[in-house]
Amino acid sequence: MIRALFSTLALCALAACASSEQVWQKSGVSDFDTANYLSECRFQTGLAKIKGERAEELVKYCMQAKGFRLQ
């Protein structure tokens, strides 16, 4: 009984950690401008006709090149 309770609590804690949303941040840049930079990176990736995980990886590199960090 106790083992099942601990297992359930562990799964709930893991799910809570996994659901926290990460956002791009850069000191001195507004949320509006951040969204514009992110859209630009996604657009450039789309022009290259890259899809899926590789596309998200390229968007990540693009944002990092602009000085943003995912937090």
N, C-alpha and C positions, 0 to 999 in steps of 0.2 A: 504494500500500500504506500509506504513512504517512498519507495523507489519510483513508483509511478508518479507520485506528486513531484518529486525532484526532476524527473524527466520532463514532465509537462512544464514546469517552471523554466527549465533550461531552454526548451523549445520556444517558449514565449519570449524569453530574453533575447534569444538569437534572432527571432523574427523582428523584434523591435529595433535591433541594431541594423538589420539589413534594410529596413524601410526608411531610414533617415535619408532625406534628400540632400544631395550634394549640389552646391552652386558654384559658379565661376566667380572669382573675386579678384579685384586689383585695386590697390589703394588709390583713392582719388577718382575712381570711375563710377558713375551712377549706374543704377540697375538698368535704366533705359539704354545707355551706351553699351553696357555689357551685353544686353539682348541684341543690339545691332551688330556687335562684333561676332557674336555667336551665329547669328543669321548669315553673316558674310562668310564665315568659315564653312557653314553647312552648304551654302550656295556654291562655293568653290568646289567642294567635294562632290556635289551633285553634277556640276559641269563636267567633271572627270568621269561621270557615270559609275561611281563606286558605291556599292551597297553593303549593308549589313555591318558586321563587327569592324571590318576594315575601314568603313566610312567613319564610324564613331572614333576609331583610333586616329584617323587623319584630322578629324575635327578637334580632338584633344591636342594633337601636336600643333595645330594652327593656333588655338587659343593660348597654349603655352608660349608659342613664338611671339605672341602679342603681349606677353607679360602677365597673363592670368594664371591663377592657381585654383584647382578644384578643391573646395573645402566643404 
